[in-house]
Amino acid sequence: MKLRKGVFISFEGIEGTGKTTQAKLLSERLSDEGCVTVLTHEPGGTVIGSRIRELLLLPEHREMSYMTELLLYNAARVQHLAERILPAVNEGTIVITDRFTDSTIAYQGYARGIDLSLINSIDRIATGGIRPDLTILFDLDVEEGLRRNRGVNKIDRLELESIEFHKRVRAGYLKIAESEPERFRIVDASRPPEEIGVKVWEIVSTAMQNLKLKIQN
């Protein structure tokens, strides 16, 4: 099995799971251990991606069609891969992204109801089928996640969707994780942040060792 020089890690989850904070903490821990890391996010991570992010998440854009939403996410991902992710991974860097393709499958597929085969076809064009080496899914009760975000005044267009929408997102994530157990690790995001950080480090440390063995072989 031929692997890229670096390691590609994604963090996934519904709103309010704390994954963004944990991604930052992991990046800092890896840097302290002497690793070169790139911390990024979707939609965004580039100038063009950030502009697309504004279009996608502004609350006043409630009239956006589901297909427009799907294509915009993929357009941002193409730029993200070309400009940030692939160059870094190919140079031997550890890339940590807050969201990637699994978010699109969960939100636009399972929650919006867009046909999964269509989403996969567009994804093959946008990413060439690239997937992270490791995906950590932060799982949390929907009501708790939305409550946390309201507590820090974080509101965007997707967060204004119904509770049922967000429950479909969570269920979608769990189905994706079940279908790819080798790539996914699930973390209970209801636990204290310090405990979650310890668990994330344990998962990543083990995964890094396994990847090194595969590369050597």
N, C-alpha and C positions, 0 to 999 in steps of 0.2 A: 504494500500500500504506500503510494507516494503522497506525502503531505507537504503543504507549504512550510516555509521556514518558521513562521511565527504561529501564534495561537489566536483563534477567533472565538470570543465568548460573548453571548448575548444574555441580557436580563429581560425577563418578560413578566407580565402580570396586569391585573386590572388597576383601576385608579386607586391611589392611596396606599399601595402596598409598601412603600418605602424603598423600592428598587433603585431609584435614582440616588438616594443617599448611600445605599449599599454598594452601588457601582463605584461611586467616588471613594468610599472607604477601601474597597478592594484595590483600586488603582493605586492609592497611596501605600497600601501594605506591600503590594508587589514592587513598587518603586523603592521602598525601604529595604526590600530583599535584593535589590540590585537589578531588577528587571526593567526593561524599557517598555513603557505602556503608552497606549493612546486611548483616551476616554472620550467617547462620542455618544450621539443619540439620534433617534429618529422620531418624527421627521425633522431633518435639520442636519447638523454636522458639517455643512458647507454653506457658503453665502447663498447659493441658489436654493439649497434645501431649506434654509431658514426663511426665505421668501415664500416658498411653497407652504411651509409650516404656518405662516401667518394666514394664508388663504384657507387652509384646512381647519384651523382651530378658532378663528374669530367667531364669537357667539352670534354675530349678526348674519353669518353666512348659513343660516338654517335652511335656506332653499336649495343648497347644493345637492345635486343628484348623487345617488350612490355610485354610479359609474364614474362620474367626475372625481369623486372622492378616491375611488380605487386607483384610477389612473394617475392622480396627483401623488398619492403615496408611492407608487412605483416609480414615477419620474424622479422624485426626491431620492429614492433608493439607488437608482442608476448612478446619479451624481455622487452619492455618498460612497458607493463602492469604488467608483473610478478615481475619485479624488482623495479619499481618506482611508478606507478600509483595506483595499487590495494592495496599494503601495506599501502600507505599513506592515501588513502581514508578510508580504513577500520579502521585506527587509529583515524579518526575524522578530518583529515587534509583537507584543501581546495587545490585541485590540479588544476593548470592552465596549459594547454598544448597549445603550438603554433602548431596547426595542429593535426588531428586525422583521423578517418576513412573517414570523409566527403571529405578530400583532395584526397584520393584514388578514391572515386566515381567520383569526379569532373575531376581529371586529367587523370586517367587511363580509366575511364568509358566514361564520356561525351566527353572528348577531344581526347583520344586515340581510342575510339570506341570499347573497350573490352566489351563483353556482360555483362550487369549489373547483370543478374542472376548469372553468374559465379563469379563476384566480390563479390556478397552477400554471395554466398556459401563459398568462401574462407574466407570471413570476419567472418562467423559464427564459422569456425574452429579456426581462429586466436584470436578472441575476445569473443566468446561465445555470441555475440549479444550485448555486452556492448556499451552503448552510453553515452555521457556526459549528465549531468543534465541540462546544459545550453550551447548553442553554439552561439557565437557572430560572425556574418559574416560581415566583413569589405568590403564594395562594392565600387569599383572605376573603372573609365574608363581604359581600358587596356593600351592604349598608354601612359596615364599619369603614370600608375604604372611602366611600363618598363622604362620610362624616369627617374623616381625617382631613380630606381636601377642603371641605368647607371651613374647617378650623383654621386653615392657613390662607383662606380667601383665594383658593385656586379654582377658577372657573374657566372652562373652555367649551366649545361646541359639543364635543362628545360627552362631557360630564353632564350636560343638560338633558341627555337622553333618559328614558325611563329606567326604573329599577329592573324591569324585565329585560331590557336591552343589555344591561350590565351583567345580569345573571346568565344570559346567553353567551356573553363574552367569556365569563369564567368557565362555564361548562365547555365551551369550545377549546379553551386552553387545556383543560384537563383531558379532553379527547385527543388533542394533538400530542400531549405528553405521553399518553397511554400508547399511542401508535409508534412513538420513537423513544423507547425506554433507554437506549444506549446513549442518546444525546441529552436527554432531559434529566434534571434533578429538581425535585419539588421541595420548597422550603415553606414552612408554616410562618406566614408573615404576621400572625397575631402575637408572636412572641416578642419580648423586649428586643430593641435594636442591637444591644450588645450580644445577646445570644444568637441572633440572626447572623451577625458578623462572624462569630466563631464558626457557625455552621457553613457559611459561604466559604470561609478560608479552608475549612476541612475538605469541602467538595472540590474546590479549585486545586488545592495541593495534590489531592489524589489524581485528579484528571491530568494535571501537568506531568506527573510521574508516568502515567499510562501512555500519554502522547509521546514522551521521550523514548519509551521502550519501543513504540511502533516506528518512530523515526529511525532508531538505531537498527531495527530489523528490516 
